[in-house]
Amino acid sequence: MIRCVERSSAVATSRSTPAEVGLHARVLDHLGTVICGGDLAPGSVLNIDELVDRYAVSRSVVREVLRVLASMGLIETRRRVGVMIRAATDWNVFDPQVIRWRLASAGRMAQLRSITELRTAVEPHAAWLAAGRVDHDEASDLVGLAAKMWAAGKAGDEERFLRLDIEFHRQVLAASGNEMFVKLQELVAEVLTGRHHYHLMPHHPDEQALQLHADVAQAIQRHDGERARDAMVQIMEQAFGEMKSLWEQTGRPADH
């Protein structure tokens, strides 16, 4: 077990040099991925000197990285013990970086499943609320986005389709008028980006999925909350079905 004999103290990022900022990002990303991937078991103790040597960075960079990880609930400092890895149940699972690291791990499908289940609970209701609260311009933008998604999907332009898909769901959450729903947009962006990055999304979006996005937009524009909610439920169900189907077709672990 690696032990830590020194408590970390935050160093203001605003006072760091550009080189230190780059080193901080590299070390943070690697340690976060290692922890979220389960390579460091809960209860493991980190040693600051060992981290300094391993990553060839200053103690101030290591301390700042540990401060950020602590803010996410991944580690904690205990008196007479040191910096310990916390159990996954203590992590801030709504933090976009934690989601990104979990998507990079062997537990990718479990992370995708949990976020999709969250989206299934929230986004249909957000669509229902949007239908009652959206203004004319917002509704027109949403219908236009759905049309652009259709064109990008048919053309096989995956990058553009991803950007439009993220923006579509962001606008539905925003149009709901619920500030807590709006804060979930980063989670939605992470899961959509993760599906794309790890090839858990069809190269050509299913025509039914394209139609369902258009149905959501048109129902919101018509202020038909029930139809908007039902169409969004179908989008969520199809998304989960696609992930499960594509993973089963590969016949290999989710981290490949």
Buried (B, 14 or more C-beta within 10 A) or exposed (E): EBEBEBEBEEBEEEEBEEEBBEBBEBBBBBBBBBBBBBEBEEEBBBBBBEBBEEBEBBBBBBBBBBBBBBEBBBBBBEEEEBBBBBEBEBBEBBBBBBBBBBBBBBBBBEBBBBBBEBBBEBBBBBBBBBBBBBEEEBBEBBBEBBBBBBEBBEEEEBEBBBBBBBBBBBBBBBBBBBEEBBEBBBBBBBBBBBBBEBEBBBEEBEEEBBBBBBBBBBBBBEBBBEBBBBBBBBBBEBBBEBBBEBBEEEEEEBEE
